[in-house]
């Protein structure tokens, strides 16, 4: 049986009502590559910032500020492996999760909430 494994922090996602200021900060202050053309259609406006060619910071431009105690972080994404094993593991522990499969790029995403209601995204590639 394949072992499930978290291998890497994939990205984090920010929802902001300050798109111009946010883009300025990540591009001008941090010097990251702004790559809106790399971002797929997500149903709303936004951009991605690349680190070493990888879309590590996802920015969603939103109309309503939903900032809570921890700021504007919407979720934290990890690279992982063991798609079916994670599903079985979550079921074994009674963990509710959401699954999104994107076969055109051979990606499965599993979303769970930690006890603090922080959304965790597991990005599993090549296992569909």
C-alpha positions in Angstrom: 0.0 0.0 0.0 1.3 3.5 -0.9 2.2 5.7 2.0 0.5 9.1 2.3 2.9 11.9 2.6 3.0 15.7 2.9 6.0 16.8 0.9 6.0 20.6 0.6 4.2 23.8 1.3 2.6 24.5 -2.1 1.1 28.0 -1.7 -1.0 30.3 0.4 -4.1 32.2 -0.6 -5.0 35.8 0.4 -8.4 37.4 -0.1 -8.1 41.2 -0.3 -10.3 44.2 -0.8 -7.0 46.1 -1.5 -5.9 44.7 -4.8 -3.6 47.5 -5.9 -1.8 47.8 -2.6 -1.5 44.0 -2.3 -0.1 43.6 -5.8 2.3 46.5 -5.2 3.5 45.0 -1.9 4.3 41.5 -3.4 5.8 42.8 -6.6 7.6 46.0 -5.5 8.4 45.4 -1.9 9.1 41.6 -2.0 10.2 41.6 -5.7 8.1 38.6 -6.7 6.9 38.0 -10.3 3.3 39.0 -10.8 1.8 36.4 -13.2 -1.9 36.9 -13.7 -1.7 35.1 -17.0 -0.7 31.9 -15.2 -3.8 31.9 -13.0 -6.7 29.8 -14.3 -10.2 31.2 -14.3 -11.2 31.0 -10.7 -14.6 32.7 -11.0 -13.3 36.1 -9.9 -10.4 38.5 -10.3 -7.0 38.0 -8.8 -3.4 37.1 -9.6 -0.6 34.7 -8.7 2.9 35.5 -7.6 5.7 33.2 -8.6 8.6 32.0 -6.5 11.2 30.2 -8.6 8.6 29.8 -11.3 6.0 28.3 -8.9 2.7 30.0 -8.1 3.3 30.3 -4.4 1.1 33.2 -3.4 -2.5 33.3 -4.7 -4.3 36.6 -4.4 -8.1 36.8 -4.8 -9.6 40.3 -5.2 -12.9 40.3 -3.2 -15.6 42.9 -2.7 -16.2 42.2 1.0 -13.5 42.2 3.7 -13.7 38.9 5.5 -10.6 39.4 7.6 -10.8 37.6 10.9 -8.4 37.3 13.9 -5.6 35.8 11.8 -5.8 38.2 8.9 -6.7 37.6 5.2 -5.3 34.1 4.8 -8.0 32.0 3.2 -6.1 28.7 3.1 -2.8 27.0 3.2 -1.9 24.5 0.4 0.5 21.6 0.6 1.9 19.3 -2.0 1.2 15.8 -1.1 0.9 12.2 -2.3 -1.3 9.3 -1.5 -4.7 10.5 -2.7 -6.8 7.4 -1.9 -4.8 6.9 1.3 -5.7 10.4 2.5 -9.3 9.8 1.7 -9.3 6.6 3.7 -7.4 8.2 6.5 -9.8 11.1 6.8 -12.8 8.7 6.7 -11.1 6.5 9.5 -10.8 9.6 11.7 -14.3 11.0 10.9 -12.8 14.1 9.2 -15.1 15.9 6.8 -13.3 16.9 3.6 -14.1 18.4 0.2 -12.6 16.9 -2.9 -12.0 18.7 -6.2 -10.6 16.8 -9.2 -9.2 18.6 -12.2 -8.4 15.8 -14.7 -7.1 18.2 -17.4 -4.0 18.9 -15.2 -4.1 15.6 -13.3 -4.7 17.3 -10.0 -6.8 16.3 -7.0 -7.3 18.7 -4.2 -8.6 17.6 -0.7 -9.7 20.4 1.6 -10.1 20.0 5.4 -10.4 22.4 8.3 -8.1 22.3 11.2 -9.5 22.7 14.7 -9.0 26.5 14.4 -11.1 26.6 11.2 -8.0 27.1 9.0 -8.6 25.6 5.6 -5.9 23.2 4.6 -5.6 22.2 0.9 -3.7 19.0 -0.1 -2.6 19.2 -3.8 -2.0 15.7 -5.1 -0.7 15.5 -8.7 -0.5 12.6 -11.0 -2.8 10.2 -9.2 -6.1 10.5 -11.0 
